[in-house]
Amino acid sequence: MNHSITSHPCDNVSLAQLTELAQSGNSEAQYILGRLYNDERIDGSEEDKLSFYWLQQAAEQGHCEAQYWLGLRYKDTPTDMKDNTLALFWSEKAAQQGHHHAFNTLGWVEEGETGMEPDYAQAVAWYRKGAEQSHNLAQYNLGRMYHSGTGVEQNDTQALYWFKQAALQGHCASQERLAYMYGNGKGCRKNLSLAALWYKKSALQESSYSQYQMGYCYYIGKGIKQDYQQAIYWFRKAADQGDNDAYNSIGWMYKCGHGVEQNYSLALEWFHKSAECNNSSGWYNLGCMYRDGYGTAQDLQQALYWFKKAQPTGKWNVDEEIRKLEAQLHA
């Protein structure tokens, strides 16, 4: 029996014809039918069950993609079909046929992310197999394991290498990690210009952390020419995604009039947004605003409250401020 379809059946075969092909034992049709039902499914629905069924039929015939997707379905489904043992079984079947996505999935499983007992050395071995086939997520994960020294001897030079391989393929998180490595001299000489370059690449892919870092680089001129307008642009981009450090930085720029017209009321608003996210810089800056009466009436009780919130973090030397405020309030 011929188990191949010469052209993509979604283009020129109806669902009924595809089903007929699948029922006749055509593994490619079974796989595509499983994927079609997967795309249309609601978890636990009839389509969901049909997705499992047809992927299973194709996987049992040795269809590599079906084996990989069946492993994913067993790993990720929130229904009672979830089965980590079967997820591992089918992912290994796909990996035995050289499926590079399956290598990464197996590494993830071996890290214990599905609740199984972790085997970090085995996770590294699977990630390496995927990384050596240029799978960017496996490269990222292998870099991550080298950086943390999990399942392998800690080695920032190797971490940098694998982050760079993935970053060159456009992998956003790897670009972010690579920027961090260059910016902190991890596995290389510190290079702030390269750090800024890679943060920008990641920021353009909507990483809120990298957008914040780009704002900071522009604000202080770190690896790039100082530019308050660019700083506020990137801080706003990060803030739009809920980054609380960006909230605080925008507040600071309004307080100082850097890149924007000085506005204490808006500064106070942004510091409040940051403080509400438990950002210690926001707490401290609110304490200063209420102490000095910037953007609001002076309120020493509120100042004391926010300084005390910031005190346990140890980031801000507020002990003397608290002592003075308590003395004033009890005078």
C-alpha positions as CSV (number, residue, x, y, z in Angstrom):
1,M,0.0,0.0,0.0
2,N,1.3,3.5,-0.9
3,H,1.2,5.6,2.3
4,S,2.3,8.9,0.7
5,I,0.2,11.7,-0.7
6,T,2.0,13.5,-3.5
7,S,0.6,16.9,-2.9
8,H,-0.7,18.5,0.3
9,P,-4.2,17.0,0.8
10,C,-5.5,20.1,2.5
11,D,-5.2,21.9,-0.9
12,N,-7.1,19.5,-3.2
13,V,-8.8,16.8,-1.1
14,S,-12.0,17.3,0.8
15,L,-12.4,16.3,4.4
16,A,-14.5,13.3,3.4
17,Q,-11.9,12.2,0.9
18,L,-9.1,12.7,3.4
19,T,-11.1,10.6,6.0
20,E,-11.5,7.9,3.4
21,L,-7.8,7.8,2.7
22,A,-7.1,7.7,6.4
23,Q,-9.5,4.9,6.9
24,S,-7.8,2.9,4.1
25,G,-4.6,3.1,6.2
26,N,-2.8,6.0,4.6
27,S,-0.5,7.3,7.4
28,E,0.0,10.7,5.8
29,A,-3.7,11.2,5.6
30,Q,-4.1,10.0,9.2
31,Y,-1.5,12.4,10.4
32,I,-3.0,15.4,8.5
33,L,-6.4,14.5,9.7
34,G,-5.1,14.4,13.3
35,R,-3.5,17.8,12.8
36,L,-6.7,19.3,11.3
37,Y,-8.8,18.1,14.2
38,N,-6.1,19.3,16.6
39,D,-6.3,22.8,15.1
40,E,-10.1,22.9,15.4
41,R,-10.4,21.2,18.8
42,I,-11.8,22.4,22.1
43,D,-10.1,20.4,24.8
44,G,-12.2,17.3,25.6
45,S,-14.4,17.8,22.5
46,E,-15.2,15.2,19.9
47,E,-12.6,16.9,17.6
48,D,-10.0,16.6,20.4
49,K,-10.7,12.8,20.7
50,L,-10.5,12.4,16.9
51,S,-7.2,14.3,16.9
52,F,-5.7,11.8,19.4
53,Y,-7.2,8.9,17.4
54,W,-5.8,9.8,14.0
55,L,-2.4,10.8,15.3
56,Q,-2.2,7.5,17.1
57,Q,-3.1,5.6,13.9
58,A,-0.4,7.3,12.0
59,A,2.2,7.1,14.8
60,E,1.7,3.3,15.1
61,Q,2.6,3.0,11.4
62,G,5.9,4.8,12.2
63,H,4.9,8.3,10.9
64,C,7.6,10.5,12.5
65,E,5.7,13.8,12.6
66,A,2.6,12.0,14.0
67,Q,4.8,10.4,16.7
68,Y,6.1,13.8,17.7
69,W,2.7,15.5,17.8
70,L,1.1,12.6,19.7
71,G,3.9,13.0,22.3
72,L,3.1,16.7,22.5
73,R,-0.6,16.1,22.8
74,Y,-0.1,13.6,25.7
75,K,2.2,16.0,27.4
76,D,0.2,19.2,27.0
77,T,-3.5,18.2,27.1
78,P,-5.4,19.5,30.2
79,T,-7.9,16.6,29.9
80,D,-7.8,13.1,31.4
81,M,-5.9,12.0,28.3
82,K,-2.8,13.5,29.7
83,D,-0.1,10.8,30.1
84,N,3.5,11.7,30.7
85,T,4.6,8.1,30.2
86,L,3.0,8.0,26.7
87,A,4.4,11.5,26.0
88,L,7.9,10.2,26.7
89,F,7.3,7.0,24.7
90,W,6.1,8.7,21.5
91,S,8.6,11.5,21.8
92,E,11.4,8.9,22.0
93,K,9.9,7.1,18.9
94,A,10.1,10.4,17.0
95,A,13.6,11.1,18.3
96,Q,14.8,7.7,17.2
97,Q,13.9,8.8,13.6
98,G,15.9,12.0,14.1
99,H,13.1,14.4,14.8
100,H,14.9,17.4,16.1
101,H,11.8,18.9,17.8
102,A,11.4,15.7,19.7
103,F,15.0,16.0,21.1
104,N,14.0,19.3,22.7
105,T,10.7,17.9,24.0
106,L,12.6,14.9,25.6
107,G,15.0,17.3,27.2
108,W,12.1,19.2,28.7
109,V,10.5,16.0,29.9
110,E,13.8,14.8,31.5
111,E,14.1,18.2,33.3
112,G,11.0,17.1,35.3
113,E,8.7,19.6,33.8
114,T,5.9,17.1,33.4
115,G,6.2,15.9,37.0
116,M,8.5,13.0,36.3
117,E,11.7,12.5,38.3
118,P,14.2,14.8,36.7
119,D,17.4,13.4,35.0
120,Y,19.3,16.6,34.2
121,A,22.2,14.8,32.6
122,Q,19.9,13.0,30.2
123,A,18.1,16.3,29.6
124,V,21.4,17.8,28.5
125,A,22.1,14.8,26.2
126,W,18.7,15.3,24.5
127,Y,19.1,19.1,24.2
128,R,22.6,18.5,22.7
129,K,21.2,16.2,20.0
130,G,18.7,18.9,19.0
131,A,21.2,21.7,19.3
132,E,23.6,19.9,17.0
133,Q,20.8,19.7,14.4
134,S,20.4,23.5,14.7
135,H,17.1,23.4,16.6
136,N,17.1,26.9,18.1
137,L,15.1,26.1,21.2
138,A,17.3,23.1,22.0
139,Q,20.4,25.4,21.5
140,Y,18.8,27.9,23.9
141,N,18.1,25.2,26.5
142,L,21.6,23.7,26.2
143,G,23.0,27.2,26.8
144,R,20.7,27.6,29.8
145,M,22.0,24.3,31.3
146,Y,25.6,25.3,30.8
147,H,25.0,28.7,32.3
148,S,23.4,27.3,35.4
149,G,25.6,24.2,35.6
150,T,22.5,21.9,35.6
151,G,23.2,18.4,34.5
152,V,26.6,19.5,33.1
153,E,29.7,21.3,34.4
154,Q,29.0,25.0,34.6
155,N,30.6,26.7,31.5
156,D,29.8,30.2,30.5
157,T,31.9,29.9,27.3
158,Q,29.7,27.0,26.1
159,A,26.6,28.8,27.3
160,L,27.5,31.9,25.3
161,Y,28.2,29.7,22.2
162,W,24.8,28.0,22.3
163,F,22.9,31.2,23.1
164,K,24.6,32.8,20.1
165,Q,23.8,29.9,17.7
166,A,20.1,30.3,18.6
167,A,20.2,34.1,18.6
168,L,21.6,34.1,15.1
169,Q,18.5,32.1,14.1
170,G,16.3,34.9,15.6
171,H,15.4,33.1,18.9
172,C,14.2,36.0,21.1
173,A,15.1,34.6,24.5
174,S,18.5,33.6,23.3
175,Q,19.1,37.1,22.0
176,E,18.2,38.4,25.5
177,R,20.5,35.9,27.2
178,L,23.3,36.7,24.8
179,A,22.9,40.4,25.6
180,Y,23.1,39.6,29.3
181,M,26.3,37.6,28.8
182,Y,28.0,40.3,26.8
183,G,26.9,43.0,29.2
184,N,28.2,41.1,32.2
185,G,31.3,39.5,30.7
186,K,30.0,36.0,31.1
187,G,32.0,33.6,28.9
188,C,33.6,36.6,27.1
189,R,35.1,40.0,27.6
190,K,32.4,42.5,28.6
191,N,31.1,44.3,25.5
192,L,28.4,46.8,26.2
193,S,27.9,47.7,22.6
194,L,27.2,44.0,21.7
195,A,24.9,43.8,24.7
196,A,22.9,46.8,23.5
197,L,22.8,45.4,19.9
198,W,21.4,42.0,21.1
199,Y,18.9,43.6,23.5
200,K,17.6,45.7,20.6
201,K,17.1,42.6,18.5
202,S,15.2,41.0,21.3
203,A,13.3,44.2,22.0
204,L,12.1,44.4,18.4
205,Q,10.6,40.9,19.0
206,E,8.5,42.4,21.8
207,S,10.5,41.1,24.8
208,S,9.4,43.4,27.6
209,Y,12.6,42.7,29.5
210,S,14.7,43.7,26.6
211,Q,12.6,46.7,25.9
212,Y,13.2,47.8,29.4
213,Q,17.0,47.1,29.1
214,M,17.1,49.2,25.8
215,G,15.4,52.0,27.7
216,Y,18.0,51.8,30.4
217,C,20.9,51.6,27.9
218,Y,19.7,54.7,26.2
219,Y,19.0,56.5,29.5
220,I,22.5,56.1,30.9
221,G,24.4,55.7,27.6
222,K,25.3,52.1,28.2
223,G,26.9,50.7,25.1
224,I,25.0,53.2,23.0
225,K,24.8,57.0,22.7
226,Q,22.6,58.5,25.5
227,D,19.2,59.5,24.2
228,Y,16.4,60.3,26.5
229,Q,13.8,60.3,23.7
230,Q,14.8,56.7,22.8
231,A,14.9,55.8,26.5
232,I,11.3,56.9,27.1
233,Y,10.2,55.2,23.9
234,W,11.5,51.8,25.0
235,F,10.3,52.3,28.6
236,R,6.8,52.9,27.3
237,K,7.0,49.8,25.1
238,A,7.9,47.7,28.1
239,A,5.3,49.4,30.2
240,D,2.6,48.6,27.6
241,Q,3.4,45.0,28.4
242,G,3.2,45.5,32.2
243,D,6.8,45.8,33.1
244,N,6.9,47.3,36.5
245,D,10.5,48.5,36.3
246,A,9.5,50.4,33.3
247,Y,6.6,52.0,35.2
248,N,9.1,53.2,37.8
249,S,11.6,54.5,35.1
250,I,8.8,56.5,33.4
251,G,7.9,58.0,36.7
252,W,11.5,59.0,37.2
253,M,11.8,60.6,33.8
254,Y,8.6,62.6,34.5
255,K,10.0,63.6,37.9
256,C,13.3,64.8,36.4
257,G,12.0,66.1,33.1
258,H,14.2,63.7,31.0
259,G,12.9,63.2,27.5
260,V,9.5,64.5,28.6
261,E,8.2,67.7,30.1
262,Q,8.6,67.6,33.9
263,N,5.4,66.6,35.5
264,Y,5.3,65.6,39.2
265,S,1.6,64.5,39.0
266,L,2.4,62.0,36.2
267,A,5.5,60.9,38.0
268,L,3.4,60.1,41.1
269,E,1.0,58.1,38.9
270,W,3.7,56.0,37.4
271,F,5.4,55.4,40.8
272,H,2.1,54.2,42.1
273,K,1.7,51.8,39.2
274,S,5.1,50.4,40.0
275,A,4.5,50.3,43.7
276,E,1.3,48.4,43.2
277,C,3.3,45.7,41.5
278,N,5.5,45.4,44.6
279,N,8.5,47.1,43.0
280,S,10.8,48.3,45.7
281,S,12.0,51.3,43.6
282,G,8.4,52.4,43.3
283,W,8.0,52.1,47.0
284,Y,11.1,54.2,47.7
285,N,10.2,56.9,45.1
286,L,6.7,57.2,46.4
287,G,8.2,57.8,49.9
288,C,10.3,60.6,48.5
289,M,7.3,62.1,46.6
290,Y,5.1,62.2,49.7
291,R,7.9,63.4,51.9
292,D,8.7,66.3,49.6
293,G,5.1,67.0,48.5
294,Y,5.9,66.5,44.8
295,G,2.7,65.9,42.7
296,T,0.7,65.8,45.9
297,A,0.2,67.5,49.2
298,Q,3.0,66.6,51.6
299,D,2.0,63.5,53.6
300,L,4.6,62.3,56.1
301,Q,2.4,59.4,57.2
302,Q,2.3,58.2,53.6
303,A,6.0,58.8,53.2
304,L,6.7,56.7,56.3
305,Y,4.5,53.9,55.0
306,W,6.3,53.6,51.7
307,F,9.8,53.9,53.1
308,K,8.9,51.1,55.6
309,K,7.7,49.0,52.6
310,A,11.1,49.5,50.9
311,Q,13.2,49.0,54.1
312,P,13.3,45.1,54.2
313,T,14.6,44.8,50.7
314,G,17.9,46.3,51.7
315,K,18.1,48.1,48.4
316,W,17.5,51.5,49.8
317,N,19.2,53.1,52.8
318,V,16.0,54.4,54.4
319,D,16.7,53.8,58.1
320,E,17.6,57.4,58.7
321,E,14.6,58.7,56.7
322,I,12.3,56.5,58.8
323,R,13.9,57.7,62.0
324,K,13.4,61.3,61.0
325,L,9.8,60.9,59.9
326,E,8.9,59.0,63.1
327,A,10.4,61.8,65.1
328,Q,8.5,64.5,63.2
329,L,5.2,62.6,63.4
330,H,5.5,62.0,67.2
331,A,6.8,65.5,68.0
